[in-house]
Amino acid sequence: MELPDVLDLTRVRVRALREDDWALDHALSRVADVPRWTYYPAEVGVAEARQRVARSLALRADGRGGRFVVERDGTALGTIGVALRVDGPYVYYAFLPLGRGQGLATEAVRAVAAWALEHGSAPVHALTMVDNTASERVLERAGFARGGLEVEPDGVTVTRWSLARDAQPTHK
């Protein structure tokens, strides 16, 4: 699946990650709850942030997924990505405090998941770490259905979510 370069949404723009987006990775690693609820490492340095972005760009070039920057008026608010796994695409995301509490994560998740569904992938999946209620609400509002608990290979317990082609988002 070839990922889009840009999705222009109502309130934000979702664009493909670029090499110079390392500063966003750097900033996200310094938001206390981002490393807690995601696989972002805490307090990455500039070199590591640049390496993380380079790895993401290589995954996209290899057709194994990719990350996007969610921005409003040119200001980066967070990232959203798609990992292409054997059982389908997985959506994941992390936002800076500036981009939270406005429904922007939900808007971005809906758009990226809808794009994947429109391009032949069904269902679209997501995982949340247990007790990450903010992320659970995003997925619920985006129309994802909660599945069961699973243990990832690294030992982290997660809740599986999925979005079928015929699912309708909620407006809670």
C-alpha positions in Angstrom: 0.0 0.0 0.0 1.4 3.3 -1.0 0.7 5.9 1.6 -0.5 9.4 0.7 1.7 12.4 1.0 -1.0 14.8 2.4 -4.5 14.6 3.8 -6.1 18.0 4.1 -8.7 17.8 6.8 -11.2 20.3 8.2 -9.0 21.7 11.0 -5.6 20.2 10.4 -3.3 18.9 7.7 -1.7 15.5 7.9 1.5 15.3 5.8 4.2 12.8 5.4 7.1 13.0 7.9 10.2 14.8 6.6 13.8 14.6 7.6 13.6 18.0 9.3 10.7 16.8 11.6 13.2 15.4 14.1 12.5 18.3 16.4 8.9 17.1 16.8 10.2 13.6 17.9 12.6 15.4 20.3 9.7 17.5 21.7 7.3 14.5 22.1 9.9 12.5 24.0 9.9 15.3 26.6 6.1 15.2 27.3 5.8 13.0 30.4 2.8 11.0 29.3 4.0 10.3 25.7 6.7 7.8 26.7 4.3 6.4 29.3 1.5 5.5 26.8 3.5 5.0 23.6 6.7 3.5 22.4 8.4 6.8 22.2 11.5 6.8 24.4 11.9 9.5 27.0 14.2 12.4 26.7 15.8 11.5 23.3 18.7 13.6 22.2 19.0 15.3 18.8 21.0 12.5 17.2 18.5 9.8 18.4 15.5 12.0 17.2 17.2 12.3 13.8 17.7 8.5 13.7 14.1 7.8 14.7 12.9 10.0 11.8 15.4 8.3 9.4 14.0 4.9 10.4 10.5 6.0 9.8 11.4 7.4 6.4 13.1 4.1 5.5 10.0 2.1 6.5 7.9 4.3 4.3 10.4 3.8 1.4 10.2 0.1 1.9 6.4 0.1 1.9 6.1 -1.1 5.5 4.3 2.0 6.9 5.0 5.5 7.6 4.4 8.5 9.9 2.8 11.8 9.3 2.9 15.1 11.0 -0.4 16.6 12.1 -0.2 20.4 11.8 -2.4 23.4 11.9 -1.3 26.7 10.3 2.2 25.2 9.9 2.6 24.3 13.6 3.3 20.6 14.3 0.9 19.3 16.9 1.8 15.6 16.8 2.3 12.6 14.7 0.1 9.8 13.4 1.4 6.7 11.7 0.4 3.5 10.0 2.3 0.3 10.6 1.6 -2.3 7.9 1.6 -5.7 9.6 0.6 -9.2 8.4 -2.9 -8.8 9.8 -3.5 -5.3 8.4 -2.6 -1.7 9.1 -2.2 -0.4 12.6 -2.8 3.3 13.4 -0.7 4.9 16.2 -0.4 8.5 17.3 1.1 11.0 19.8 0.3 14.6 20.4 1.9 17.5 22.1 -0.2 19.2 24.8 -0.8 22.1 22.3 -2.8 19.7 20.1 -4.9 18.0 22.7 -8.4 18.4 23.9 -9.7 19.7 20.6 -10.7 16.5 18.8 -7.7 16.8 16.5 -6.4 13.4 17.2 -9.8 11.9 16.5 -10.0 13.8 13.2 -6.6 12.6 12.2 -7.3 9.0 13.2 -10.6 9.0 11.3 -8.9 10.4 8.2 -6.0 8.0 8.2 -8.1 5.0 9.0 -10.7 6.0 6.3 -7.9 6.3 3.8 -6.6 2.8 4.6 -10.1 1.4 4.3 -10.7 3.1 1.0 -7.5 1.7 -0.3 -8.3 -2.0 0.4 -7.3 -2.5 4.0 -10.0 -3.9 6.3 -10.1 -3.9 9.2 -7.7 -1.2 10.4 -6.3 -1.8 13.9 -4.9 0.1 16.8 -3.5 -0.8 20.2 -3.7 1.1 23.5 -1.8 0.4 26.6 -4.1 -0.6 29.5 -5.6 2.4 31.3 -4.8 4.9 28.6 -8.3 6.3 28.7 -7.5 9.4 26.6 -6.4 7.3 23.7 -9.3 4.9 24.2 -11.7 7.9 23.8 -10.0 8.9 20.6 -10.5 5.5 19.1 -14.1 5.2 20.3 -15.0 8.5 18.8 -13.3 7.5 15.6 -15.5 4.4 15.3 -13.1 1.7 16.4 -14.4 -1.3 18.4 -12.7 -2.4 21.5 -11.3 -6.0 21.4 -9.6 -8.1 23.9 -6.4 -7.7 25.9 -3.1 -9.0 24.4 0.4 -9.2 25.5 2.9 -7.7 23.1 6.3 -9.5 22.5 8.0 -6.9 24.8 5.6 -7.9 27.6 3.3 -4.8 27.5 -0.4 -5.6 27.9 -2.5 -3.8 25.3 -6.1 -3.5 24.3 -6.8 -4.4 20.6 -9.1 -2.1 18.6 -10.4 -2.5 15.1 -12.3 -0.5 12.6 -14.4 -2.3 10.0 -15.3 -0.8 6.6 -18.9 -0.3 7.7 -18.2 1.3 11.1 -19.7 4.6 12.0 -17.8 7.1 14.2 -19.5 8.4 17.3 -19.8 12.1 18.1 -19.5 11.9 21.9 
